[in-house]
Amino acid sequence: MEELKFRNANPEDLPRIVEIYNSTIPSRMVTADTENVSVESRQQWFNEHNPETRPLWMIEDHQNNTLGWVSFSSFYGRPAYNGTVEISIYMDESCRGKGFGKKVLQYCIDNAGKFGVKTLLGFIFLHNEPSLKLFRHFGFEDWGTFPDVAVLDGVERSLVILGKRIG
């Protein structure tokens, strides 16, 4: 498998970020959004990321094709939690199930300390077995389950929080 490149996202990447995100909505496996989001609606989220403490990386191949994106987002928005981030990994439809997730998550674990991060979290639906398997492969542990907190197409779904201390 080819090596991946990671670069900081810039404002021109937001439409592609939204396109990849929206492509996950129909599966009802990855996000609690039930309808496509707009680029405008994701602007504030984009602005909450920065290369110093809360990176948002574009994932590319060596031909500079965008394969996906990954972000560190603040947990709970209070200063005492600055060392804790939620990881979000979103791959283009053509890149899912091909092992890229392992490379991306390894990159996040390897680089988290540079951003003052000591705790990584994943918020994953209980029925999203591929993502749960990915995070557990890297030693993430189940830290909490919120039973039936989401309703997707009339079906109640549970959310699992997985955590890993790295610092």
Secondary structure, DSSP 8 states (H G I E B T S, - for coil): ----EEEE--GGGHHHHHHHHHHHGGGTSS-S--S---TGGGHHHHHT-BTTTB-EEEEE-TT--EEEEEEEEESTT-GGGTTEEEEEEEE-GGGTTSSHHHHHHHHHHHHGGGGT--EEEEEEETT-HHHHHHHHHTT-EEEEEEEEEEEETTEEEEEEEEEEE--
